[in-house]
């Protein structure tokens, strides 16, 4: 395999999580009687550009299909995050009814609904039919397809270019990273701005966020790697913000490399690059511990669940999230140790988790069953989920997270 950015042969594996099905490939009852496709889940780091990336086995069309089950609007904290973003961008870049906003990976319209409410013309790009239909139900214009130069050129024929391109948590989902960035550069107005949000690789390694790895995430980014990728494909970074989302993310601001007037260059860019350099993201030694810490978290969870089982304690999980599927499949956890997973997304309920095949149920099932322990799988939403659970739990129960370490919450 060669690096998806610089084409260097990849030799250094920094994380091997065994084999698992795609994390969002939820099963129907009928599919329980059929075999599942499992793919190796391994991360490699390029020793030239230091882009961390999965070893590719599954095509994007297989991973992001018409039945894709992740809908952004089911998280109240994520909706609030999107609303704040739109307000901030409207004020910072003076967006108006004369502007044009393009969001790549618009999902169910969770963000563009706020752009539309301000009277700003907008359009979303979304390859999954299930979420695209939900966005259209909000009155949004959605183009179904995968973003890149071809789609950018098709939209350019309409005579529009973007004042703002929004790309939240999509950069990691792109197999051809160079094509994706070139498409952004070509669709921006000369003075336009593109923002990208993605989990910060520094946090992933330093805080043992190994369950952020799954097949749908083709790449894992430091600012060091992103700066190089952008500059090779027509974009220049002029600012960066640190966000608490997804266990610690970066919001990167970029403009076309060739433009009449360069926007001010934030000191935050150099500060972040310096922090990464001092941590060692451009040295292979930085990645050596990742496998050991991931295995330690896995073993701690397994030991705890086995102990609960021996004591006759009933354990359930909350949140049928992709990161939870990574954890459960890495640990080999099945229904003897976890009874079921609760999720408030109706498109996931009455299905089964890929690999572990745990049933996905609604909150009413949890209330009726009254388990002794609840494992919160999407630890990045711990506070939001804890508040939801505390509104319905009336019996003695212990809440837990397993990443980065087993913790009572």
ROVEX-362135 format. One record per residue (C-alpha): residue number from 1; residue in three letters; x, z, y. Coordinates in steps of 0.05 Angstrom, whole numbers, plus 32768, in hexadecimal, padded with zeros to 4 digits. Example, Ala and Ser with C-alpha at 12.3 -4.5 7.8 and 13.67 -1.06 7.14 Angstrom:
REM residues 2
<1; ALA; <80F6; 809C; 7FA6>>
<2; SER; <8111; 808F; 7FEB>>
***
This chain:
REM residues 409
<1; UNK; <8000; 8000; 8000>>
<2; UNK; <8017; 7FF0; 8047>>
<3; UNK; <8008; 8016; 8087>>
<4; UNK; <7FC8; 7FFD; 80A6>>
<5; UNK; <7FE9; 7FFB; 80EA>>
<6; UNK; <8033; 7FE7; 80E4>>
<7; UNK; <8033; 7FCB; 809C>>
<8; UNK; <806B; 7FF8; 8085>>
<9; UNK; <806A; 8007; 803A>>
<10; UNK; <804C; 804C; 802F>>
<11; UNK; <8074; 8079; 8002>>
<12; UNK; <8066; 80C2; 8017>>
<13; UNK; <8026; 80E2; 7FFC>>
<14; UNK; <8016; 8120; 8024>>
<15; UNK; <7FD4; 8133; 8002>>
<16; UNK; <7FB7; 8124; 7FBE>>
<17; UNK; <7F70; 813E; 7FB3>>
<18; UNK; <7F66; 811D; 7F70>>
<19; UNK; <7F2D; 80ED; 7F63>>
<20; UNK; <7EE8; 80F0; 7F83>>
<21; UNK; <7EAD; 80C3; 7F94>>
<22; UNK; <7EA2; 80B0; 7FDD>>
<23; UNK; <7E8C; 80EE; 8002>>
<24; UNK; <7E4B; 80D0; 801D>>
<25; UNK; <7E35; 80AF; 7FDD>>
<26; UNK; <7DFB; 80DE; 7FCF>>
<27; UNK; <7DD7; 80D4; 7F8D>>
<28; UNK; <7D8D; 80CA; 7F7E>>
<29; UNK; <7D6F; 80EB; 7F40>>
<30; UNK; <7D71; 80A8; 7F1C>>
<31; UNK; <7DBB; 80A0; 7F2B>>
<32; UNK; <7DCB; 80E0; 7F06>>
<33; UNK; <7DC4; 80B8; 7EC5>>
<34; UNK; <7DF9; 8086; 7EDA>>
<35; UNK; <7E45; 808C; 7EE3>>
<36; UNK; <7E63; 8098; 7F28>>
<37; UNK; <7E9D; 8072; 7F46>>
<38; UNK; <7ED8; 80A0; 7F54>>
<39; UNK; <7F14; 808C; 7F7D>>
<40; UNK; <7F57; 80B0; 7F87>>
<41; UNK; <7F58; 80D6; 7FC9>>
<42; UNK; <7F9F; 80D6; 7FE2>>
<43; UNK; <7FBC; 80D8; 8028>>
<44; UNK; <7FFD; 80B5; 803A>>
<45; UNK; <8026; 80BB; 8079>>
<46; UNK; <804B; 807F; 8095>>
<47; UNK; <8094; 8090; 80A2>>
<48; UNK; <8098; 805E; 80DB>>
<49; UNK; <805A; 8068; 8107>>
<50; UNK; <8043; 80AA; 80E6>>
<51; UNK; <7FFB; 8094; 80DC>>
<52; UNK; <7FDC; 80BD; 80A4>>
<53; UNK; <7FAD; 8094; 8079>>
<54; UNK; <7F87; 8091; 8038>>
<55; UNK; <7F9D; 8067; 7FFE>>
<56; UNK; <7F67; 8031; 7FFE>>
<57; UNK; <7F3B; 8026; 7FC2>>
<58; UNK; <7EF5; 801B; 7FDF>>
<59; UNK; <7EDF; 7FE7; 8013>>
<60; UNK; <7EBC; 7FFD; 8053>>
<61; UNK; <7E7C; 7FD8; 8040>>
<62; UNK; <7E78; 8003; 8001>>
<63; UNK; <7E83; 8044; 8028>>
<64; UNK; <7E55; 8034; 8063>>
<65; UNK; <7E18; 8014; 8042>>
<66; UNK; <7DCF; 800D; 8055>>
<67; UNK; <7DBE; 8051; 8038>>
<68; UNK; <7DF3; 8078; 805E>>
<69; UNK; <7DD9; 80BF; 8063>>
<70; UNK; <7DFF; 80DD; 809E>>
<71; UNK; <7DD2; 80E4; 80DB>>
<72; UNK; <7DF5; 8103; 8118>>
<73; UNK; <7DB5; 811E; 8137>>
<74; UNK; <7DAB; 8154; 8103>>
<75; UNK; <7DE1; 817E; 8124>>
<76; UNK; <7DC9; 81A0; 8164>>
<77; UNK; <7E10; 81B0; 8179>>
<78; UNK; <7E24; 8167; 8171>>
<79; UNK; <7DE9; 8150; 819B>>
<80; UNK; <7DFE; 8182; 81D1>>
<81; UNK; <7E45; 8167; 81CD>>
<82; UNK; <7E2C; 811F; 81D6>>
<83; UNK; <7E00; 8132; 8211>>
<84; UNK; <7E3A; 8154; 8234>>
<85; UNK; <7E66; 8118; 8227>>
<86; UNK; <7E34; 80E8; 8247>>
<87; UNK; <7E2B; 8114; 8284>>
<88; UNK; <7E77; 811B; 828D>>
<89; UNK; <7E85; 80D0; 8285>>
<90; UNK; <7E4C; 80BD; 82B4>>
<91; UNK; <7E69; 80EA; 82EA>>
<92; UNK; <7EB3; 80DB; 82DE>>
<93; UNK; <7EAC; 808F; 82DC>>
<94; UNK; <7E70; 8087; 830A>>
<95; UNK; <7E45; 8065; 82D5>>
<96; UNK; <7E04; 8048; 82EF>>
<97; UNK; <7DCD; 8016; 82E0>>
<98; UNK; <7E02; 7FE1; 82F1>>
<99; UNK; <7E30; 7FFA; 82BA>>
<100; UNK; <7E31; 7FE9; 826F>>
<101; UNK; <7E40; 801A; 8237>>
<102; UNK; <7E51; 8006; 81F0>>
<103; UNK; <7E54; 8039; 81B8>>
<104; UNK; <7E77; 8027; 8178>>
<105; UNK; <7E59; 804C; 813C>>
<106; UNK; <7E1A; 805F; 8161>>
<107; UNK; <7DFD; 807E; 8122>>
<108; UNK; <7DB4; 8094; 8130>>
<109; UNK; <7DB9; 808F; 817C>>
<110; UNK; <7DCE; 80D8; 8184>>
<111; UNK; <7DF8; 80C6; 81C2>>
<112; UNK; <7DDC; 8086; 81DE>>
<113; UNK; <7D98; 80A6; 81E8>>
<114; UNK; <7DB8; 80CE; 8221>>
<115; UNK; <7DD7; 8090; 823F>>
<116; UNK; <7D94; 806D; 823C>>
<117; UNK; <7D72; 80A8; 825D>>
<118; UNK; <7DA0; 809F; 8299>>
<119; UNK; <7D8A; 8057; 82A1>>
<120; UNK; <7DCE; 803C; 828E>>
<121; UNK; <7DCC; 7FFB; 8264>>
<122; UNK; <7DEA; 8007; 8220>>
<123; UNK; <7DF3; 7FEB; 81DA>>
<124; UNK; <7E08; 800A; 8198>>
<125; UNK; <7E30; 7FED; 815E>>
<126; UNK; <7E1C; 800B; 811B>>
<127; UNK; <7E29; 7FED; 80D6>>
<128; UNK; <7DFA; 801A; 80AE>>
<129; UNK; <7DB2; 8003; 80AB>>
<130; UNK; <7D95; 8049; 80A1>>
<131; UNK; <7DB2; 8067; 80E0>>
<132; UNK; <7DA9; 8026; 8108>>
<133; UNK; <7D5E; 8028; 80FA>>
<134; UNK; <7D5B; 8070; 8114>>
<135; UNK; <7D7F; 805C; 8154>>
<136; UNK; <7D51; 8021; 815F>>
<137; UNK; <7D16; 8050; 8158>>
<138; UNK; <7D31; 8072; 8197>>
<139; UNK; <7D2B; 8030; 81BD>>
<140; UNK; <7D76; 8020; 81BA>>
<141; UNK; <7D96; 7FDC; 81B0>>
<142; UNK; <7DBF; 7FDE; 8171>>
<143; UNK; <7DEB; 7FA7; 8154>>
<144; UNK; <7DF7; 7FB0; 810A>>
<145; UNK; <7E3E; 7FA0; 80F7>>
<146; UNK; <7E86; 7FB9; 80F2>>
<147; UNK; <7EAD; 7FB9; 8133>>
<148; UNK; <7EEA; 7F8E; 813D>>
<149; UNK; <7F01; 7F50; 8163>>
<150; UNK; <7ECD; 7F22; 8143>>
<151; UNK; <7E92; 7F4D; 8157>>
<152; UNK; <7EB0; 7F5A; 819C>>
<153; UNK; <7EB7; 7F0F; 81A8>>
<154; UNK; <7E6F; 7F04; 8192>>
<155; UNK; <7E56; 7F37; 81C5>>
<156; UNK; <7E83; 7F1B; 81FB>>
<157; UNK; <7E5C; 7EDA; 81F5>>
<158; UNK; <7E21; 7EFF; 8211>>
<159; UNK; <7E47; 7F05; 8252>>
<160; UNK; <7E50; 7F51; 8250>>
<161; UNK; <7E8C; 7F7F; 824F>>
<162; UNK; <7E8D; 7FCB; 824C>>
<163; UNK; <7E9A; 7FFC; 8284>>
<164; UNK; <7E9D; 8031; 824E>>
<165; UNK; <7EA9; 802A; 8203>>
<166; UNK; <7E99; 8068; 81DA>>
<167; UNK; <7EB9; 8071; 8196>>
<168; UNK; <7EAB; 80B7; 817D>>
<169; UNK; <7EC4; 80C8; 8137>>
<170; UNK; <7EC9; 807F; 8122>>
<171; UNK; <7F13; 806F; 8129>>
<172; UNK; <7F21; 8093; 80E8>>
<173; UNK; <7EED; 8069; 80C4>>
<174; UNK; <7F0F; 8026; 80D3>>
<175; UNK; <7F39; 8002; 809E>>
<176; UNK; <7F56; 7FCF; 80CE>>
<177; UNK; <7F6B; 7FFB; 8108>>
<178; UNK; <7F8E; 7FC4; 812F>>
<179; UNK; <7F52; 7F96; 812E>>
<180; UNK; <7F24; 7FCF; 8144>>
<181; UNK; <7F50; 7FE1; 8180>>
<182; UNK; <7F59; 7F98; 8195>>
<183; UNK; <7F0E; 7F90; 8195>>
<184; UNK; <7F08; 7FCC; 81C4>>
<185; UNK; <7F3D; 7FB0; 81F3>>
<186; UNK; <7F1C; 7F6C; 81F7>>
<187; UNK; <7ED6; 7F87; 8204>>
<188; UNK; <7EE9; 7FB5; 823E>>
<189; UNK; <7EE2; 7F9F; 8285>>
<190; UNK; <7F25; 7F9C; 82AA>>
<191; UNK; <7F17; 7FE1; 82C7>>
<192; UNK; <7EF0; 7FFB; 828B>>
<193; UNK; <7EFF; 8039; 8262>>
<194; UNK; <7EFB; 8046; 8218>>
<195; UNK; <7EF8; 808C; 81FA>>
<196; UNK; <7F07; 809F; 81B3>>
<197; UNK; <7EFB; 80E2; 8191>>
<198; UNK; <7F1A; 80F4; 814E>>
<199; UNK; <7F31; 8133; 8129>>
<200; UNK; <7F78; 8145; 813E>>
<201; UNK; <7FAB; 813D; 8106>>
<202; UNK; <7FD2; 8178; 8120>>
<203; UNK; <7F97; 81A6; 8113>>
<204; UNK; <7F8A; 8186; 80CF>>
<205; UNK; <7FD0; 8198; 80B8>>
<206; UNK; <7FDC; 81DA; 80DC>>
<207; UNK; <7F96; 81F6; 80CC>>
<208; UNK; <7F91; 81DB; 8085>>
<209; UNK; <7F55; 81AF; 8093>>
<210; UNK; <7F61; 8187; 8054>>
<211; UNK; <7F17; 817C; 8047>>
<212; UNK; <7F16; 814D; 8083>>
<213; UNK; <7F35; 811B; 8053>>
<214; UNK; <7F04; 80ED; 8031>>
<215; UNK; <7F00; 80A3; 801F>>
<216; UNK; <7ED6; 8092; 805D>>
<217; UNK; <7F10; 80AB; 8088>>
<218; UNK; <7F43; 8074; 8082>>
<219; UNK; <7F73; 8093; 80B6>>
<220; UNK; <7F85; 80D8; 80D4>>
<221; UNK; <7FA0; 80D8; 811A>>
<222; UNK; <7FD4; 80FA; 8145>>
<223; UNK; <7FD8; 80E4; 818E>>
<224; UNK; <801E; 80CC; 817D>>
<225; UNK; <8003; 8099; 814B>>
<226; UNK; <7FC6; 8086; 8176>>
<227; UNK; <7FF1; 8078; 81B3>>
<228; UNK; <801C; 8047; 818B>>
<229; UNK; <7FDF; 8025; 816B>>
<230; UNK; <7FBC; 801D; 81AE>>
<231; UNK; <7FF9; 8002; 81D3>>
<232; UNK; <8004; 7FCE; 819C>>
<233; UNK; <7FBC; 7FB6; 81A4>>
<234; UNK; <7FAF; 7FB3; 81EF>>
<235; UNK; <7F9B; 7FF9; 8202>>
<236; UNK; <7FC0; 802F; 822A>>
<237; UNK; <7FAE; 8079; 8226>>
<238; UNK; <7FA7; 809B; 826A>>
<239; UNK; <7F87; 80DE; 8258>>
<240; UNK; <7F78; 810B; 821D>>
<241; UNK; <7F4B; 8148; 8214>>
<242; UNK; <7F4C; 817D; 81DE>>
<243; UNK; <7F07; 818A; 81BF>>
<244; UNK; <7EEE; 81C0; 8190>>
<245; UNK; <7EC5; 818F; 8166>>
<246; UNK; <7ED6; 8184; 811C>>
<247; UNK; <7F08; 81BC; 811C>>
<248; UNK; <7F2E; 81A1; 8157>>
<249; UNK; <7F2A; 8159; 8171>>
<250; UNK; <7F49; 812D; 81A6>>
<251; UNK; <7F23; 8103; 81D8>>
<252; UNK; <7F50; 80CB; 81ED>>
<253; UNK; <7F44; 80A1; 822B>>
<254; UNK; <7F60; 805A; 822C>>
<255; UNK; <7F5F; 801C; 8258>>
<256; UNK; <7F74; 7FD5; 824F>>
<257; UNK; <7FC0; 7FCF; 8252>>
<258; UNK; <7FBB; 7F96; 8283>>
<259; UNK; <7F8D; 7FA9; 82BC>>
<260; UNK; <7F90; 7FA4; 8308>>
<261; UNK; <7F96; 7FEF; 8316>>
<262; UNK; <7FAF; 8023; 82E6>>
<263; UNK; <7F87; 8064; 82E2>>
<264; UNK; <7FAC; 80A5; 82EE>>
<265; UNK; <7FD5; 80BD; 82B3>>
<266; UNK; <7FC3; 8103; 829D>>
<267; UNK; <7FF9; 8136; 8290>>
<268; UNK; <7FD0; 8149; 8253>>
<269; UNK; <7FE8; 810A; 822F>>
<270; UNK; <8031; 811E; 8234>>
<271; UNK; <8021; 8166; 8224>>
<272; UNK; <7FFD; 8153; 81E4>>
<273; UNK; <8034; 8123; 81CF>>
<274; UNK; <8067; 8159; 81DB>>
<275; UNK; <8040; 818C; 81B3>>
<276; UNK; <803B; 815B; 8179>>
<277; UNK; <8085; 814A; 817D>>
<278; UNK; <8098; 8193; 817C>>
<279; UNK; <806B; 819F; 8141>>
<280; UNK; <808C; 8166; 811C>>
<281; UNK; <8056; 8132; 8111>>
<282; UNK; <808C; 80FD; 8114>>
<283; UNK; <80B3; 811D; 80DB>>
<284; UNK; <80A0; 811B; 8091>>
<285; UNK; <80B1; 8165; 808A>>
<286; UNK; <8073; 8176; 80B3>>
<287; UNK; <8047; 815E; 807A>>
<288; UNK; <806A; 8180; 803F>>
<289; UNK; <803E; 81BE; 803D>>
<290; UNK; <7FFA; 819D; 803F>>
<291; UNK; <7FF0; 8196; 7FF4>>
<292; UNK; <8002; 81E0; 7FE7>>
<293; UNK; <7FD4; 81FC; 801C>>
<294; UNK; <7F9A; 81D0; 8005>>
<295; UNK; <7FA4; 81E7; 7FBD>>
<296; UNK; <7FA6; 8230; 7FD4>>
<297; UNK; <7F62; 822A; 7FF7>>
<298; UNK; <7F45; 8207; 7FBA>>
<299; UNK; <7F5E; 823C; 7F8A>>
<300; UNK; <7F44; 8275; 7FB6>>
<301; UNK; <7EFE; 8257; 7FB7>>
<302; UNK; <7EFE; 824B; 7F6C>>
<303; UNK; <7F14; 8291; 7F5E>>
<304; UNK; <7EDE; 82AE; 7F8B>>
<305; UNK; <7EA7; 8284; 7F6C>>
<306; UNK; <7EBD; 8295; 7F26>>
<307; UNK; <7EBC; 82DF; 7F38>>
<308; UNK; <7E76; 82D8; 7F55>>
<309; UNK; <7E5F; 82B5; 7F16>>
<310; UNK; <7E7C; 82ED; 7EEA>>
<311; UNK; <7E56; 8320; 7F14>>
<312; UNK; <7E14; 82FA; 7F0F>>
<313; UNK; <7E12; 82EA; 7F59>>
<314; UNK; <7DED; 82AB; 7F6D>>
<315; UNK; <7E13; 827E; 7F9E>>
<316; UNK; <7DF6; 8244; 7FC6>>
<317; UNK; <7E16; 8216; 7FFA>>
<318; UNK; <7DFF; 81FD; 803E>>
<319; UNK; <7E0D; 81B9; 805B>>
<320; UNK; <7E12; 817A; 8030>>
<321; UNK; <7E4C; 8161; 805A>>
<322; UNK; <7E83; 8131; 8048>>
<323; UNK; <7EB9; 8167; 8050>>
<324; UNK; <7E93; 8193; 8020>>
<325; UNK; <7E92; 815D; 7FEC>>
<326; UNK; <7EDD; 8155; 7FF3>>
<327; UNK; <7EE6; 81A0; 7FE7>>
<328; UNK; <7EB6; 81A4; 7FAC>>
<329; UNK; <7ED3; 8169; 7F88>>
<330; UNK; <7F1B; 817E; 7F94>>
<331; UNK; <7F0A; 81C2; 7F77>>
<332; UNK; <7EE1; 81A6; 7F3E>>
<333; UNK; <7EA5; 81D2; 7F51>>
<334; UNK; <7E64; 81C5; 7F2C>>
<335; UNK; <7E1F; 81E5; 7F25>>
<336; UNK; <7E39; 821F; 7EFA>>
<337; UNK; <7E5B; 823B; 7F38>>
<338; UNK; <7E2F; 8220; 7F71>>
<339; UNK; <7DE4; 821A; 7F66>>
<340; UNK; <7DD2; 81E8; 7F9D>>
<341; UNK; <7DE0; 81D1; 7FE4>>
<342; UNK; <7DAF; 81D9; 801E>>
<343; UNK; <7DAA; 81A2; 8053>>
<344; UNK; <7D77; 8196; 8089>>
<345; UNK; <7D80; 814A; 8088>>
<346; UNK; <7D43; 812D; 8062>>
<347; UNK; <7D6C; 80F0; 804E>>
<348; UNK; <7D99; 811D; 8024>>
<349; UNK; <7D65; 814C; 8008>>
<350; UNK; <7D4F; 8140; 7FC0>>
<351; UNK; <7D91; 811C; 7FB3>>
<352; UNK; <7DD1; 8135; 7F94>>
<353; UNK; <7E18; 813D; 7FAD>>
<354; UNK; <7E49; 8108; 7F95>>
<355; UNK; <7E77; 8121; 7F5F>>
<356; UNK; <7E5F; 8169; 7F5A>>
<357; UNK; <7E17; 8151; 7F53>>
<358; UNK; <7DFC; 8190; 7F72>>
<359; UNK; <7DB3; 8189; 7F88>>
<360; UNK; <7DA5; 8184; 7FD3>>
<361; UNK; <7D69; 81AE; 7FE8>>
<362; UNK; <7D45; 81C3; 8027>>
<363; UNK; <7D45; 8207; 804A>>
<364; UNK; <7D04; 821B; 8028>>
<365; UNK; <7D28; 821A; 7FE5>>
<366; UNK; <7D5E; 8248; 7FFF>>
<367; UNK; <7D2B; 827A; 801A>>
<368; UNK; <7D06; 827B; 7FD8>>
<369; UNK; <7D45; 8281; 7FAE>>
<370; UNK; <7D68; 82B7; 7FD8>>
<371; UNK; <7DB0; 82AD; 7FC0>>
<372; UNK; <7DE4; 82E4; 7FC5>>
<373; UNK; <7E19; 82B8; 7FE6>>
<374; UNK; <7E16; 827A; 8012>>
<375; UNK; <7E54; 824E; 8019>>
<376; UNK; <7E53; 8227; 805B>>
<377; UNK; <7E74; 81E5; 804B>>
<378; UNK; <7E78; 81C5; 8091>>
<379; UNK; <7EA3; 81FD; 80AD>>
<380; UNK; <7EA9; 81D8; 80F0>>
<381; UNK; <7E5E; 81E7; 80FB>>
<382; UNK; <7E65; 8230; 80E4>>
<383; UNK; <7E45; 8250; 8121>>
<384; UNK; <7E0C; 821E; 8125>>
<385; UNK; <7DFC; 8226; 80DB>>
<386; UNK; <7E03; 8272; 80DD>>
<387; UNK; <7DD0; 8275; 8115>>
<388; UNK; <7DA0; 8249; 80ED>>
<389; UNK; <7DA7; 8273; 80AF>>
<390; UNK; <7D9F; 82B5; 80D3>>
<391; UNK; <7D5A; 829F; 80EB>>
<392; UNK; <7D40; 8299; 80A4>>
<393; UNK; <7D69; 82C9; 8079>>
<394; UNK; <7D45; 830B; 806C>>
<395; UNK; <7D6D; 8323; 8030>>
<396; UNK; <7DB4; 833D; 8027>>
<397; UNK; <7DE3; 8301; 8024>>
<398; UNK; <7E2C; 82F2; 8033>>
<399; UNK; <7E40; 82B2; 8058>>
<400; UNK; <7E83; 8292; 804A>>
<401; UNK; <7EB0; 8257; 805B>>
<402; UNK; <7EE9; 823E; 802F>>
<403; UNK; <7F14; 8216; 8060>>
<404; UNK; <7F49; 8223; 8079>>
<405; UNK; <7F45; 8262; 804E>>
<406; UNK; <7F0C; 8288; 802D>>
<407; UNK; <7EEB; 82B0; 8065>>
<408; UNK; <7EAC; 82D9; 806E>>
<409; UNK; <7E86; 82C4; 80AC>>
***
